[in-house]
Amino acid sequence: MVFVTHDTRDEVLAALDTVAADPERPTDLEVVVVDAGSHDGTVAAVRARADGTRVLALANTGFGRGANAGVRATSARFVLVANADVRVQPGALQRLAAALAAEDDVAGVGPQVRYPSGALQASARRELDAATVLGHAALGRLWPENPWTRRYHARDLPSDVPREVSWLSGCALLLRREALESVGGFDPGYFLYVEDVDLGDRLRAAGWRLRYEPAAVVEHRVGASTSRARLTALRHHAVSLDRYLARRLRGAGRLLRPLLPVALAMWAVVTALSERRGATRSTTGERVEVPGRSGSR
C-alpha cells in the first residue's frame, strides 16, 4: 500500500490509523508513505509510528513519480496507491483484493468513494473526450446538471453495481503489479492530475481491463494538499489536460484543443467568485471537480 503525501502530516497519519484499525486487513500488508518534499514534519511523524510503516523522503517531483517510487519499494502482487486524505473503511482492502484476484486480465480495481458527508464522489469514469472536458469546464459551475458534466461523472450509471470502466480515480486504486509494470507505471510527465486517466488509457490499450467494486468503500476529503495553492493547482490541471488531449485528439477533435484554456479560465473565474461569496460547494453540497481532476490531491 502506497500513500503519496505533500505537507499533509495529519491527513496521512489519520489515513494510516484507518488501515491499522481494519480488522480484515492482510496480516502481511506492506505500507509505504512517499513524502514529496513536505515541510510539516510528515517524515518524522510517520517514522515515529510503531506499526512498521516505511517512509520514502523524496523531492516534490509530482504524484506519478512518487507513486512509482512507492510501488518499487513494495513487493506484493497487488499494490494500492492512495492519497493522504483517504480513509479506508473496514473490509475495503480485502474486497478490492478479492475483486482483483478474481479475473487475471483485470489491471486495477477501484472502490466506491464517498465525501465525508456520505455523498457519492464520482470515481469510476468513462473515457475522456474533448467535448466532455470543455463542456464540463465551461458549464460545470454555472449549470451543474449539464449533459457534459453528467457524462463526465457517469451519473447515468449505477453507483452500487460492479462494472468495467475506462479509468479510475487515483485517490485510491488497487493495481496489479504485472499490469502496471507492463506499461511502465504512471507517466511522470504529469506532475499532478490526469495521470490516472492516462494510466487507464494505456492499460486498456495493452489489453488489460479496469473494474469498479462498490462493496469496497473509502472516504476522500478532496484537495488536502492543493486547497492552500488553488491557482497553482489550476495551472497543473490545465497543463496536464493539455498534455493528455494533445496526445489523443484526432481529426476534427484537434480544433477544440485551443478552447481548453478559455474553458478552464471560465472555471477559475467562477470558482474564485463563488469562494469569495462563501459558496464553495455544488448543489449536492460537495466540492465541484475541475475537469480532469483525478486523485484530487
Backbone as CSV, one residue per row, in Angstrom:
resi,resn,N_x,N_y,N_z,CA_x,CA_y,CA_z,C_x,C_y,C_z
1,MET,0.858,-1.186,0.000,0.000,0.000,0.000,0.888,1.227,0.000
2,VAL,0.600,2.183,-0.895,1.441,3.365,-1.067,0.604,4.622,-0.895
3,PHE,0.958,5.440,0.097,0.352,6.756,0.267,1.339,7.793,-0.248
4,VAL,0.872,8.694,-1.106,1.701,9.795,-1.582,1.214,11.061,-0.898
5,THR,2.140,11.788,-0.256,1.729,12.944,0.542,2.655,14.129,0.335
6,HIS,2.088,15.320,0.504,2.876,16.556,0.449,2.257,17.550,1.429
7,ASP,2.962,17.831,2.499,2.500,18.763,3.532,1.110,18.414,4.062
8,THR,0.878,17.132,4.282,-0.414,16.683,4.821,-0.174,15.680,5.947
9,ARG,0.633,16.091,6.911,1.025,15.192,8.002,-0.183,14.600,8.723
10,ASP,-1.090,15.465,9.174,-2.222,14.979,9.955,-3.136,14.086,9.123
11,GLU,-3.257,14.412,7.844,-4.099,13.601,6.963,-3.536,12.194,6.811
12,VAL,-2.241,12.085,6.528,-1.688,10.755,6.297,-1.650,9.947,7.588
13,LEU,-1.434,10.596,8.712,-1.471,9.863,9.989,-2.872,9.299,10.237
14,ALA,-3.894,10.094,9.923,-5.268,9.615,10.086,-5.564,8.485,9.113
15,ALA,-5.038,8.592,7.892,-5.237,7.528,6.906,-4.599,6.228,7.382
16,LEU,-3.391,6.322,7.911,-2.707,5.138,8.420,-3.468,4.518,9.599
17,ASP,-4.073,5.356,10.403,-4.855,4.839,11.532,-6.032,4.000,11.051
18,THR,-6.687,4.436,9.947,-7.824,3.657,9.448,-7.379,2.310,8.905
19,VAL,-6.196,2.268,8.307,-5.667,0.989,7.822,-5.361,0.071,8.994
20,ALA,-4.696,0.618,10.008,-4.329,-0.191,11.172,-5.557,-0.699,11.917
21,ALA,-6.656,0.059,11.862,-7.862,-0.321,12.599,-8.755,-1.304,11.843
22,ASP,-8.407,-1.617,10.601,-9.232,-2.522,9.791,-8.990,-3.971,10.236
23,PRO,-9.977,-4.632,10.818,-9.767,-6.000,11.310,-9.584,-7.013,10.185
24,GLU,-9.927,-6.628,8.957,-9.830,-7.550,7.830,-8.607,-7.295,6.957
25,ARG,-7.742,-6.375,7.356,-6.574,-6.079,6.533,-5.650,-7.294,6.483
26,PRO,-4.922,-7.475,5.379,-3.973,-8.590,5.285,-2.905,-8.501,6.375
27,THR,-2.552,-9.615,6.936,-1.551,-9.616,8.009,-0.156,-9.257,7.506
28,ASP,0.096,-9.490,6.219,1.408,-9.191,5.639,1.391,-7.900,4.824
29,LEU,0.459,-7.011,5.120,0.303,-5.770,4.361,1.554,-4.901,4.466
30,GLU,2.089,-4.502,3.332,3.205,-3.563,3.274,2.632,-2.155,3.133
31,VAL,3.090,-1.231,3.958,2.623,0.150,3.871,3.821,1.073,3.714
32,VAL,3.786,1.882,2.664,4.868,2.824,2.377,4.269,4.214,2.210
33,VAL,4.830,5.185,2.895,4.447,6.583,2.708,5.535,7.264,1.894
34,VAL,5.149,7.795,0.752,6.082,8.547,-0.079,5.847,10.026,0.204
35,ASP,6.809,10.651,0.843,6.670,12.071,1.175,7.354,12.913,0.114
36,ALA,6.564,13.748,-0.550,7.078,14.561,-1.659,7.449,15.956,-1.170
37,GLY,8.578,16.037,-0.496,9.134,17.330,-0.100,8.324,18.112,0.905
38,SER,7.718,17.437,1.873,6.920,18.143,2.883,7.797,18.978,3.817
39,HIS,7.184,20.030,4.387,7.874,20.883,5.356,7.126,20.920,6.686
40,ASP,6.244,19.956,6.902,5.386,19.991,8.087,5.673,18.867,9.075
41,GLY,6.810,18.207,8.920,7.169,17.152,9.857,6.558,15.803,9.549
42,THR,6.068,15.627,8.337,5.433,14.361,7.962,6.388,13.183,8.134
43,VAL,7.594,13.318,7.628,8.550,12.207,7.657,8.818,11.749,9.088
44,ALA,9.126,12.687,9.970,9.416,12.330,11.361,8.197,11.717,12.043
45,ALA,7.020,12.256,11.766,5.804,11.764,12.419,5.486,10.329,11.998
46,VAL,5.659,10.036,10.719,5.376,8.675,10.252,6.430,7.705,10.767
47,ARG,7.681,8.129,10.778,8.753,7.261,11.277,8.606,6.976,12.773
48,ALA,7.907,7.847,13.476,7.714,7.649,14.911,6.650,6.601,15.216
49,ARG,5.901,6.202,14.209,4.883,5.174,14.421,5.550,3.819,14.666
50,ALA,4.892,2.970,15.404,5.464,1.659,15.749,4.756,0.533,15.007
51,ASP,4.248,0.831,13.810,3.475,-0.182,13.088,4.176,-0.704,11.835
52,GLY,5.463,-0.360,11.682,6.211,-0.884,10.544,6.064,-0.112,9.259
53,THR,5.365,1.019,9.289,5.225,1.836,8.084,6.580,2.386,7.670
54,ARG,6.892,2.223,6.391,8.149,2.758,5.864,7.908,4.119,5.217
55,VAL,8.959,4.937,5.159,8.858,6.272,4.571,9.929,6.442,3.505
56,LEU,9.526,6.964,2.372,10.466,7.397,1.346,10.396,8.912,1.293
57,ALA,11.473,9.581,1.639,11.505,11.043,1.612,12.107,11.492,0.287
58,LEU,11.276,12.087,-0.573,11.697,12.485,-1.907,11.486,13.978,-2.108
59,ALA,12.064,14.502,-3.175,11.748,15.863,-3.582,10.346,15.860,-4.184
60,ASN,9.741,17.028,-4.269,8.392,17.120,-4.821,8.463,17.142,-6.347
61,THR,8.509,15.950,-6.926,8.631,15.824,-8.379,7.343,15.329,-9.018
62,GLY,6.241,15.389,-8.296,4.960,15.026,-8.872,4.400,13.730,-8.324
63,PHE,3.068,13.598,-8.442,2.389,12.431,-7.901,2.824,11.146,-8.590
64,GLY,2.914,11.167,-9.912,3.247,9.952,-10.656,4.606,9.387,-10.281
65,ARG,5.605,10.253,-10.210,6.945,9.792,-9.827,6.937,9.235,-8.404
66,GLY,6.230,9.920,-7.508,6.156,9.446,-6.138,5.480,8.089,-6.033
67,ALA,4.370,7.927,-6.763,3.661,6.651,-6.746,4.534,5.538,-7.308
68,ASN,5.225,5.813,-8.397,6.105,4.801,-8.993,7.201,4.378,-8.019
69,ALA,7.773,5.348,-7.315,8.827,5.029,-6.333,8.268,4.177,-5.210
70,GLY,7.060,4.496,-4.768,6.448,3.716,-3.699,6.151,2.293,-4.127
71,VAL,5.663,2.137,-5.341,5.384,0.795,-5.860,6.667,-0.022,-5.926
72,ARG,7.752,0.605,-6.388,9.036,-0.114,-6.475,9.534,-0.534,-5.101
73,ALA,9.119,0.175,-4.061,9.580,-0.146,-2.700,8.788,-1.291,-2.077
74,THR,7.772,-1.778,-2.772,6.967,-2.892,-2.273,7.215,-4.120,-3.154
75,SER,6.726,-5.255,-2.699,6.940,-6.481,-3.455,5.668,-7.280,-3.687
76,ALA,4.547,-6.833,-3.155,3.303,-7.598,-3.264,2.798,-7.657,-4.705
77,ARG,2.016,-8.682,-4.978,1.436,-8.842,-6.311,0.448,-7.727,-6.626
78,PHE,-0.278,-7.262,-5.612,-1.218,-6.160,-5.748,-0.733,-5.005,-4.873
79,VAL,-0.914,-3.770,-5.359,-0.495,-2.616,-4.573,-1.548,-1.518,-4.687
80,LEU,-1.954,-0.997,-3.543,-2.915,0.088,-3.510,-2.173,1.413,-3.467
81,VAL,-2.468,2.291,-4.423,-1.921,3.642,-4.435,-3.032,4.580,-3.968
82,ALA,-2.734,5.429,-2.984,-3.787,6.253,-2.389,-3.268,7.631,-2.003
83,ASN,-4.211,8.566,-1.913,-3.919,9.902,-1.416,-3.887,9.910,0.107
84,ALA,-3.260,10.930,0.658,-3.169,11.024,2.114,-4.502,11.337,2.767
85,ASP,-5.432,11.940,2.010,-6.717,12.328,2.604,-7.804,11.278,2.387
86,VAL,-7.393,10.029,2.244,-8.324,8.909,2.122,-8.467,8.212,3.469
87,ARG,-9.656,7.795,3.773,-9.920,6.994,4.969,-10.475,5.649,4.511
88,VAL,-9.756,4.590,4.793,-10.127,3.254,4.346,-11.161,2.664,5.302
89,GLN,-12.306,2.303,4.762,-13.351,1.715,5.592,-13.055,0.235,5.856
90,PRO,-13.511,-0.309,6.972,-13.246,-1.721,7.295,-13.672,-2.661,6.169
91,GLY,-12.778,-3.566,5.814,-13.062,-4.558,4.787,-12.779,-4.115,3.372
92,ALA,-12.497,-2.832,3.166,-12.301,-2.330,1.809,-11.094,-2.971,1.125
93,LEU,-9.983,-3.092,1.836,-8.780,-3.667,1.233,-9.025,-5.117,0.807
94,GLN,-9.662,-5.886,1.680,-9.925,-7.289,1.387,-10.855,-7.427,0.186
95,ARG,-11.866,-6.569,0.085,-12.822,-6.657,-1.020,-12.198,-6.247,-2.345
96,LEU,-11.350,-5.245,-2.322,-10.646,-4.856,-3.544,-9.726,-5.977,-4.011
97,ALA,-8.987,-6.569,-3.086,-8.065,-7.649,-3.441,-8.810,-8.852,-4.003
98,ALA,-9.966,-9.182,-3.410,-10.747,-10.319,-3.904,-11.238,-10.060,-5.316
99,ALA,-11.670,-8.832,-5.598,-12.154,-8.500,-6.931,-11.031,-8.543,-7.958
100,LEU,-9.835,-8.091,-7.566,-8.706,-8.093,-8.498,-8.204,-9.513,-8.751
101,ALA,-8.234,-10.347,-7.725,-7.756,-11.724,-7.866,-8.709,-12.583,-8.687
102,ALA,-9.963,-12.167,-8.789,-10.976,-12.997,-9.448,-10.806,-13.077,-10.957
103,GLU,-10.155,-12.087,-11.572,-10.027,-12.058,-13.027,-8.606,-11.673,-13.400
104,ASP,-7.909,-12.562,-14.097,-6.491,-12.368,-14.374,-6.190,-11.238,-15.350
105,ASP,-7.177,-10.829,-16.146,-6.919,-9.769,-17.113,-7.344,-8.390,-16.614
106,VAL,-7.678,-8.302,-15.332,-8.023,-7.012,-14.738,-6.765,-6.391,-14.135
107,ALA,-6.465,-5.169,-14.550,-5.248,-4.492,-14.091,-5.447,-3.728,-12.807
108,GLY,-6.663,-3.241,-12.598,-6.900,-2.430,-11.410,-8.362,-2.428,-11.010
109,VAL,-8.586,-2.229,-9.731,-9.942,-2.160,-9.185,-10.035,-0.931,-8.299
110,GLY,-11.115,-0.190,-8.478,-11.327,0.998,-7.661,-12.531,0.845,-6.755
111,PRO,-12.507,1.465,-5.575,-13.608,1.364,-4.621,-14.691,2.402,-4.893
112,GLN,-15.784,2.272,-4.174,-16.763,3.352,-4.111,-16.158,4.442,-3.224
113,VAL,-16.193,5.683,-3.690,-15.580,6.786,-2.962,-16.678,7.722,-2.465
114,ARG,-16.588,8.065,-1.198,-17.578,8.940,-0.580,-16.902,10.183,-0.003
115,TYR,-17.625,11.314,-0.033,-17.180,12.502,0.685,-17.395,12.277,2.181
116,PRO,-16.779,13.076,3.033,-17.015,12.932,4.468,-18.488,13.037,4.858
117,SER,-19.266,13.760,4.063,-20.698,13.893,4.337,-21.464,12.622,4.035
118,GLY,-20.831,11.702,3.293,-21.507,10.489,2.866,-21.964,10.533,1.436
119,ALA,-21.937,11.709,0.809,-22.345,11.834,-0.585,-21.364,11.102,-1.492
120,LEU,-21.879,10.585,-2.594,-21.051,9.831,-3.532,-20.096,10.755,-4.275
121,GLN,-18.856,10.310,-4.435,-17.857,11.031,-5.214,-17.592,10.240,-6.497
122,ALA,-17.745,10.883,-7.626,-17.541,10.192,-8.903,-16.101,9.708,-8.992
123,SER,-15.913,8.402,-9.180,-14.556,7.855,-9.184,-14.355,6.799,-10.261
124,ALA,-15.439,6.303,-10.856,-15.357,5.282,-11.902,-15.893,5.908,-13.175
125,ARG,-15.017,6.154,-14.128,-15.353,7.068,-15.214,-15.286,6.443,-16.610
126,ARG,-15.900,7.202,-17.532,-15.795,6.897,-18.955,-14.531,7.536,-19.522
127,GLU,-14.197,7.131,-20.738,-13.065,7.728,-21.432,-13.334,9.201,-21.683
128,LEU,-12.324,10.045,-21.494,-12.474,11.472,-21.726,-12.410,11.793,-23.208
129,ASP,-13.170,12.803,-23.609,-13.060,13.354,-24.957,-13.088,14.862,-24.842
130,ALA,-12.676,15.541,-25.903,-12.535,16.993,-25.843,-13.848,17.693,-25.538
131,ALA,-14.945,17.269,-26.163,-16.229,17.933,-25.947,-16.675,17.825,-24.493
132,THR,-16.488,16.643,-23.892,-16.884,16.458,-22.490,-16.049,17.335,-21.566
133,VAL,-14.737,17.363,-21.784,-13.856,18.189,-20.952,-14.227,19.654,-21.065
134,LEU,-14.416,20.145,-22.302,-14.713,21.553,-22.495,-16.084,21.928,-21.944
135,GLY,-17.077,21.079,-22.204,-18.414,21.368,-21.697,-18.465,21.395,-20.186
136,HIS,-17.800,20.437,-19.554,-17.761,20.391,-18.091,-17.003,21.586,-17.533
137,ALA,-15.886,21.941,-18.172,-15.087,23.063,-17.685,-15.846,24.374,-17.800
138,ALA,-16.531,24.579,-18.919,-17.211,25.844,-19.148,-18.501,25.980,-18.346
139,LEU,-19.200,24.876,-18.118,-20.543,24.962,-17.554,-20.732,24.254,-16.210
140,GLY,-19.732,23.477,-15.780,-19.906,22.671,-14.574,-20.275,23.471,-13.342
141,ARG,-19.743,24.677,-13.211,-20.052,25.528,-12.066,-21.389,26.247,-12.248
142,LEU,-21.641,26.717,-13.472,-22.832,27.518,-13.728,-24.088,26.679,-13.901
143,TRP,-23.928,25.484,-14.448,-25.061,24.602,-14.755,-24.643,23.172,-14.411
144,PRO,-24.661,22.808,-13.128,-24.128,21.506,-12.693,-24.776,20.299,-13.359
145,GLU,-26.024,20.428,-13.823,-26.711,19.292,-14.428,-26.589,19.262,-15.950
146,ASN,-25.619,19.990,-16.494,-25.457,19.984,-17.951,-25.044,18.589,-18.418
147,PRO,-25.329,18.248,-19.688,-25.064,16.874,-20.153,-23.596,16.477,-20.153
148,TRP,-22.691,17.437,-20.314,-21.267,17.094,-20.334,-20.772,16.740,-18.935
149,THR,-21.224,17.488,-17.938,-20.858,17.174,-16.562,-21.462,15.843,-16.138
150,ARG,-22.706,15.596,-16.539,-23.340,14.324,-16.211,-22.576,13.165,-16.845
151,ARG,-22.123,13.349,-18.076,-21.344,12.289,-18.727,-19.985,12.137,-18.060
152,TYR,-19.343,13.256,-17.724,-18.032,13.221,-17.077,-18.091,12.460,-15.765
153,HIS,-19.158,12.665,-15.008,-19.331,11.987,-13.717,-20.027,10.636,-13.846
154,ALA,-20.395,10.257,-15.064,-21.081,8.978,-15.312,-22.305,8.830,-14.411
155,ARG,-23.086,9.874,-14.311,-24.227,9.865,-13.403,-25.357,8.939,-13.849
156,ASP,-25.335,8.542,-15.118,-26.392,7.654,-15.596,-26.110,6.192,-15.261
157,LEU,-24.951,5.913,-14.690,-24.581,4.540,-14.358,-24.773,4.292,-12.863
158,PRO,-25.207,3.105,-12.488,-25.465,2.821,-11.068,-24.180,2.831,-10.244
159,SER,-24.265,3.415,-9.066,-23.087,3.509,-8.205,-22.915,2.292,-7.317
160,ASP,-23.935,1.421,-7.266,-23.883,0.269,-6.356,-23.728,-1.058,-7.088
161,VAL,-23.351,-1.002,-8.369,-23.209,-2.217,-9.179,-21.779,-2.310,-9.714
162,PRO,-21.076,-3.429,-9.507,-19.731,-3.583,-10.079,-19.797,-3.478,-11.604
163,ARG,-18.780,-2.883,-12.195,-18.793,-2.739,-13.657,-17.384,-2.484,-14.175
164,GLU,-17.236,-2.635,-15.479,-15.985,-2.302,-16.142,-15.986,-0.814,-16.463
165,VAL,-14.825,-0.175,-16.348,-14.724,1.268,-16.552,-13.519,1.590,-17.429
166,SER,-13.466,2.846,-17.899,-12.330,3.298,-18.700,-11.169,3.778,-17.833
167,TRP,-11.504,4.445,-16.714,-10.446,4.861,-15.792,-11.020,5.021,-14.397
168,LEU,-10.124,4.969,-13.431,-10.493,5.008,-12.019,-9.718,6.114,-11.312
169,SER,-10.359,6.752,-10.367,-9.708,7.818,-9.626,-8.463,7.310,-8.905
170,GLY,-7.392,8.078,-9.019,-6.145,7.716,-8.355,-6.147,8.003,-6.870
171,CYS,-7.266,8.481,-6.320,-7.286,8.740,-4.877,-7.167,7.445,-4.091
172,ALA,-7.624,6.328,-4.689,-7.476,5.002,-4.072,-7.673,3.977,-5.174
173,LEU,-6.606,3.316,-5.567,-6.647,2.426,-6.713,-5.750,1.211,-6.477
174,LEU,-6.364,0.030,-6.460,-5.593,-1.199,-6.285,-5.152,-1.694,-7.660
175,LEU,-3.840,-1.875,-7.822,-3.273,-2.225,-9.123,-2.535,-3.554,-9.071
176,ARG,-2.609,-4.272,-10.169,-1.840,-5.497,-10.336,-0.436,-5.104,-10.778
177,ARG,0.570,-5.503,-10.014,1.939,-5.089,-10.319,2.334,-5.455,-11.753
178,GLU,2.001,-6.668,-12.170,2.355,-7.116,-13.518,1.813,-6.167,-14.577
179,ALA,0.566,-5.738,-14.403,-0.052,-4.843,-15.371,0.602,-3.468,-15.346
180,LEU,0.823,-2.943,-14.142,1.431,-1.624,-14.014,2.818,-1.607,-14.637
181,GLU,3.592,-2.644,-14.362,4.938,-2.704,-14.927,4.919,-2.879,-16.439
182,SER,3.886,-3.517,-16.961,3.816,-3.749,-18.407,3.655,-2.455,-19.202
183,VAL,3.161,-1.389,-18.555,3.005,-0.111,-19.251,3.957,0.956,-18.704
184,GLY,4.886,0.540,-17.843,5.884,1.474,-17.337,5.430,2.341,-16.188
185,GLY,4.343,1.971,-15.514,3.870,2.732,-14.354,3.148,4.004,-14.753
186,PHE,2.986,4.874,-13.779,2.379,6.182,-14.047,3.327,7.002,-14.921
187,ASP,2.779,7.803,-15.818,3.585,8.670,-16.666,4.092,9.842,-15.835
188,PRO,5.410,9.947,-15.601,5.937,11.036,-14.772,5.824,12.397,-15.440
189,GLY,5.409,12.422,-16.714,5.220,13.699,-17.409,4.049,14.497,-16.879
190,TYR,3.165,13.829,-16.123,2.060,14.532,-15.472,2.497,14.836,-14.047
191,PHE,2.686,16.101,-13.737,3.128,16.450,-12.385,2.018,16.192,-11.380
192,LEU,0.811,16.593,-11.723,-0.332,16.463,-10.824,-1.605,16.456,-11.663
193,TYR,-2.487,15.519,-11.379,-3.768,15.362,-12.054,-3.641,14.715,-13.436
194,VAL,-4.660,13.956,-13.783,-4.846,13.307,-15.088,-3.952,12.092,-15.285
195,GLU,-2.984,11.870,-14.368,-2.123,10.698,-14.532,-2.914,9.398,-14.428
196,ASP,-4.018,9.403,-13.696,-4.826,8.191,-13.591,-5.677,7.962,-14.845
197,VAL,-6.117,9.058,-15.475,-6.834,8.941,-16.750,-5.901,8.346,-17.796
198,ASP,-4.700,8.899,-17.865,-3.693,8.418,-18.812,-3.347,6.958,-18.561
199,LEU,-3.208,6.580,-17.288,-2.877,5.198,-16.955,-3.986,4.255,-17.422
200,GLY,-5.227,4.648,-17.208,-6.334,3.821,-17.654,-6.309,3.596,-19.155
201,ASP,-6.025,4.637,-19.911,-5.938,4.510,-21.372,-4.849,3.538,-21.782
202,ARG,-3.680,3.679,-21.162,-2.550,2.839,-21.561,-2.751,1.387,-21.159
203,LEU,-3.350,1.167,-20.001,-3.625,-0.212,-19.584,-4.619,-0.881,-20.530
204,ARG,-5.672,-0.173,-20.889,-6.668,-0.760,-21.790,-6.088,-0.988,-23.178
205,ALA,-5.227,-0.074,-23.627,-4.583,-0.249,-24.923,-3.676,-1.472,-24.935
206,ALA,-3.143,-1.827,-23.772,-2.269,-3.003,-23.657,-3.062,-4.293,-23.434
207,GLY,-4.388,-4.202,-23.436,-5.207,-5.394,-23.325,-5.743,-5.700,-21.933
208,TRP,-5.492,-4.819,-20.983,-5.983,-5.022,-19.621,-7.357,-4.386,-19.444
209,ARG,-8.048,-4.774,-18.374,-9.344,-4.196,-18.041,-9.281,-3.544,-16.659
210,LEU,-10.231,-2.635,-16.411,-10.348,-1.961,-15.118,-11.759,-2.184,-14.590
211,ARG,-11.871,-2.382,-13.269,-13.162,-2.687,-12.664,-13.455,-1.759,-11.482
212,TYR,-14.732,-1.525,-11.277,-15.231,-0.750,-10.140,-15.917,-1.713,-9.186
213,GLU,-15.511,-1.639,-7.901,-16.070,-2.544,-6.892,-16.707,-1.719,-5.757
214,PRO,-18.022,-1.485,-5.838,-18.680,-0.625,-4.846,-18.781,-1.220,-3.453
215,ALA,-18.564,-2.526,-3.309,-18.614,-3.129,-1.969,-17.447,-2.662,-1.112
216,ALA,-16.384,-2.199,-1.739,-15.247,-1.613,-1.025,-15.461,-0.100,-0.985
217,VAL,-15.395,0.483,0.194,-15.714,1.901,0.354,-14.555,2.637,1.025
218,VAL,-14.219,3.799,0.471,-13.259,4.695,1.119,-13.878,6.083,1.186
219,GLU,-13.404,6.860,2.129,-13.806,8.262,2.238,-12.657,9.123,1.734
220,HIS,-12.995,10.151,0.970,-11.967,11.020,0.403,-12.348,12.474,0.651
221,ARG,-11.471,13.200,1.339,-11.778,14.582,1.700,-11.639,15.538,0.530
222,VAL,-10.766,15.246,-0.421,-10.533,16.041,-1.638,-9.701,17.287,-1.367
223,GLY,-8.561,17.349,-2.079,-7.770,18.565,-2.110,-7.026,18.916,-0.843
224,ALA,-6.604,17.935,-0.059,-5.938,18.253,1.208,-4.666,19.065,1.008
225,SER,-3.900,18.746,-0.026,-2.623,19.444,-0.208,-2.701,20.586,-1.209
226,THR,-3.804,20.674,-1.980,-3.883,21.714,-3.007,-4.780,22.875,-2.629
227,SER,-5.577,22.734,-1.574,-6.502,23.807,-1.216,-5.765,25.074,-0.807
228,ARG,-4.507,24.948,-0.391,-3.738,26.119,0.026,-3.073,26.818,-1.147
229,ALA,-3.131,26.245,-2.330,-2.494,26.839,-3.512,-3.383,26.584,-4.720
230,ARG,-4.563,27.200,-4.704,-5.563,26.903,-5.715,-5.119,27.300,-7.114
231,LEU,-4.491,28.467,-7.266,-4.085,28.897,-8.599,-3.027,27.961,-9.173
232,THR,-2.107,27.530,-8.320,-1.088,26.579,-8.778,-1.730,25.269,-9.196
233,ALA,-2.721,24.811,-8.415,-3.422,23.573,-8.750,-4.144,23.700,-10.077
234,LEU,-4.793,24.846,-10.316,-5.492,25.050,-11.590,-4.505,25.047,-12.758
235,ARG,-3.335,25.621,-12.529,-2.332,25.610,-13.601,-1.891,24.186,-13.910
236,HIS,-1.687,23.371,-12.863,-1.324,21.975,-13.089,-2.440,21.238,-13.840
237,HIS,-3.683,21.535,-13.499,-4.806,20.923,-14.214,-4.729,21.236,-15.703
238,ALA,-4.537,22.532,-16.001,-4.516,22.961,-17.396,-3.381,22.302,-18.168
239,VAL,-2.200,22.284,-17.576,-1.048,21.687,-18.250,-1.260,20.193,-18.479
240,SER,-1.784,19.501,-17.467,-1.990,18.061,-17.585,-3.061,17.727,-18.608
241,LEU,-4.166,18.474,-18.597,-5.224,18.230,-19.575,-4.744,18.491,-20.994
242,ASP,-3.968,19.563,-21.159,-3.454,19.864,-22.491,-2.524,18.755,-22.970
243,ARG,-1.690,18.236,-22.081,-0.796,17.129,-22.441,-1.616,15.911,-22.853
244,TYR,-2.635,15.614,-22.071,-3.469,14.441,-22.349,-4.193,14.577,-23.694
245,LEU,-4.856,15.715,-23.901,-5.628,15.889,-25.125,-4.729,15.976,-26.356
246,ALA,-3.575,16.603,-26.219,-2.661,16.731,-27.351,-2.226,15.374,-27.870
247,ARG,-2.131,14.398,-26.980,-1.670,13.074,-27.364,-2.784,12.189,-27.920
248,ARG,-4.037,12.591,-27.697,-5.136,11.691,-28.038,-6.132,12.239,-29.044
249,LEU,-6.169,13.562,-29.211,-7.135,14.115,-30.152,-6.740,13.799,-31.587
250,ARG,-7.729,13.446,-32.354,-7.520,13.138,-33.761,-8.535,13.899,-34.606
251,GLY,-8.170,14.218,-35.835,-9.097,14.820,-36.776,-9.674,16.134,-36.279
252,ALA,-11.014,16.244,-36.390,-11.691,17.486,-36.029,-11.542,17.807,-34.546
253,GLY,-11.304,16.775,-33.740,-11.159,16.997,-32.309,-10.013,17.934,-31.974
254,ARG,-8.990,17.952,-32.818,-7.853,18.839,-32.562,-8.248,20.308,-32.604
255,LEU,-9.318,20.616,-33.329,-9.764,22.002,-33.443,-10.283,22.543,-32.114
256,LEU,-10.673,21.630,-31.209,-11.204,22.059,-29.926,-10.117,22.346,-28.893
257,ARG,-8.924,21.873,-29.141,-7.860,22.000,-28.131,-7.583,23.454,-27.733
258,PRO,-7.556,24.425,-28.702,-7.287,25.814,-28.287,-8.351,26.395,-27.358
259,LEU,-9.527,25.763,-27.297,-10.592,26.268,-26.430,-10.395,25.864,-24.971
260,LEU,-9.499,24.909,-24.718,-9.307,24.421,-23.360,-8.894,25.517,-22.385
261,PRO,-7.891,26.363,-22.721,-7.528,27.424,-21.760,-8.686,28.371,-21.467
262,VAL,-9.525,28.628,-22.479,-10.672,29.518,-22.272,-11.662,28.890,-21.298
263,ALA,-11.958,27.597,-21.510,-12.908,26.907,-20.636,-12.386,26.836,-19.201
264,LEU,-11.106,26.538,-19.039,-10.535,26.462,-17.698,-10.466,27.833,-17.027
265,ALA,-10.244,28.872,-17.841,-10.249,30.223,-17.284,-11.640,30.571,-16.763
266,MET,-12.684,30.164,-17.522,-14.055,30.381,-17.060,-14.283,29.674,-15.735
267,TRP,-13.780,28.431,-15.645,-13.922,27.656,-14.410,-13.239,28.381,-13.248
268,ALA,-12.032,28.873,-13.488,-11.265,29.528,-12.428,-11.953,30.798,-11.952
269,VAL,-12.485,31.588,-12.883,-13.142,32.843,-12.525,-14.396,32.575,-11.702
270,VAL,-15.236,31.646,-12.176,-16.470,31.335,-11.452,-16.147,30.757,-10.070
271,THR,-15.111,29.908,-10.008,-14.714,29.322,-8.721,-14.265,30.408,-7.752
272,ALA,-13.437,31.330,-8.240,-12.943,32.406,-7.382,-14.084,33.270,-6.868
273,LEU,-15.026,33.612,-7.740,-16.162,34.435,-7.336,-17.038,33.698,-6.326
274,SER,-17.228,32.401,-6.559,-18.051,31.610,-5.641,-17.416,31.544,-4.266
275,GLU,-16.097,31.342,-4.228,-15.418,31.218,-2.942,-15.393,32.546,-2.189
276,ARG,-15.342,33.655,-2.923,-15.387,34.963,-2.259,-16.741,35.184,-1.598
277,ARG,-17.791,34.609,-2.191,-19.124,34.736,-1.610,-19.401,33.644,-0.584
278,GLY,-18.417,32.722,-0.427,-18.607,31.647,0.530,-19.354,30.473,-0.038
279,ALA,-19.679,30.496,-1.319,-20.426,29.398,-1.947,-19.442,28.459,-2.607
280,THR,-18.709,27.699,-1.812,-17.648,26.847,-2.333,-18.107,25.447,-2.636
281,ARG,-19.405,25.170,-2.502,-19.903,23.819,-2.724,-20.936,23.792,-3.835
282,SER,-21.106,22.665,-4.433,-22.079,22.496,-5.505,-23.465,22.318,-4.940
283,THR,-24.445,22.097,-5.819,-25.818,21.888,-5.391,-25.968,20.610,-4.588
284,THR,-25.019,19.692,-4.663,-25.080,18.460,-3.877,-24.412,18.631,-2.519
285,GLY,-23.821,19.826,-2.296,-23.173,20.077,-1.020,-21.719,19.672,-1.001
286,GLU,-21.150,19.313,-2.165,-19.762,18.878,-2.214,-18.958,19.743,-3.164
287,ARG,-17.647,19.699,-3.011,-16.771,20.462,-3.886,-16.945,20.001,-5.328
288,VAL,-16.992,20.960,-6.266,-17.141,20.618,-7.672,-15.766,20.380,-8.280
289,GLU,-15.611,19.294,-9.003,-14.309,18.932,-9.527,-13.949,19.708,-10.775
290,VAL,-12.700,20.138,-10.863,-12.157,20.672,-12.093,-12.058,19.523,-13.084
291,PRO,-12.335,19.764,-14.380,-12.261,18.667,-15.353,-10.870,18.055,-15.405
292,GLY,-10.838,16.740,-15.393,-9.559,16.051,-15.398,-9.007,15.865,-14.003
293,ARG,-9.738,16.364,-13.021,-9.299,16.173,-11.650,-9.426,14.703,-11.327
294,SER,-8.356,14.153,-10.845,-8.363,12.705,-10.627,-8.295,12.419,-9.143
295,GLY,-7.102,12.277,-8.646,-6.982,11.962,-7.247,-7.264,13.107,-6.332
296,SER,-7.410,14.314,-6.908,-7.750,15.489,-6.123,-6.836,15.664,-4.941
297,ARG,-5.559,15.834,-5.207,-4.571,15.849,-4.121,-4.792,17.039,-3.195
